Amino acid sequence: MASDEKPVCRGDWHPRDSSRSIPSRLVDRDGQILAVAEDGRELASAAFSALAVSARVGSIPRRVEFADGSLFETTDNAAIDHLQWTNGRKRAGLVHGLERFHPQLLVFVVAVFLLSGLVYRYALPVLVEVAVAVTPPVVPRLMSVSTLETLDRTVLGETKLDEAKRRAISDGFARIALNSTRGPSAYTLNFRNGGAIGPNAFALPDGTLIITDELVDMSDGDTEMLVGVLAHEIGHVELEHSLRQIYRSAGMAGLIMLIAGDVGDSVEDLLVQGGGLLALSYSRDAEAAADRHSVELMQKAGYDPTAIARFFEVIEKKLGDTSETTILSTHPGTPDRRKAIRAYEAELREKRAED
Ligand SMILES: [Zn+2]
């Protein structure tokens, strides 16, 4: 018997193409693996590298196949793993060590990372669009009603504007609503005292618009400018910005639940608890799109299409870009936007001249 012989484990040896089973043990004779019967008879022998060892799958018996086609079977998974480990190391040293880290696994991990990045980048927007498309009208309606209720209970107060001022703004609003895609019945305008919200105008996803006394006061009687702001808000509604924004913040899991019709508690909270609606700020792209919408709508209604640019002038002058006022944080106003508004108006005018 060789000096360096290590028992590996016990099991059963099967001759090639035979169901005969001989109780035996596997021994490791310095890299030469042998199946040895109870009586010491050598049943099969091969270098470790010539063996085919089945992969570990749960507690399924491991099969070690010798070059002659005979099989050694054992339930001692740990012993086979150890055999592979020790012989593998001896065989290939560092290279095998690296192998054990499975380059394929690394590639797989990197691929999963890239894939999730891609999913986030491309699938999320698609899911958002699907969610917007499958949202029944009752959802934005519920969200809007509960938001306005919450706001009325917490920050907003009754308007102190006089009737004539309100009528002038309402008339202008009616004119742009008449020219909107959804039509006048889709929009309602509410006057409120802004309280902590201050000068602001915003639209809830169902077409409920709110304008605060403070914003009206800031306009110095420029009703057309205020109508321009309301046209911008109608733009947010028609382009479904707030719904999109809410869905985006609901994230992948929320969207999948929503589309699958299994709305979880957290998504439901997000949808019904309106407070979150106001905290959402729109992206620059959404703001620019709403600005362009204002230009188009104002032009159709026979107003100065660039009236909303005057509004940005006013807030820059009166509030300053450093102001913490909510209208600036939810509607980032920059001189660039005024420029873009005027450029878009000029572009539309040229197009009309060509027609
Ligand atoms: Zn906006």
Boltz pocket constraint, residues with backbone or C-beta under 6 A from the ligand:
constraints:
  - pocket:
      binder: B
      contacts: [[A, 232], [A, 233], [A, 236], [A, 282], [A, 286], [A, 287], [A, 290], [A, 330], [A, 331]]
      max_distance: 6.0
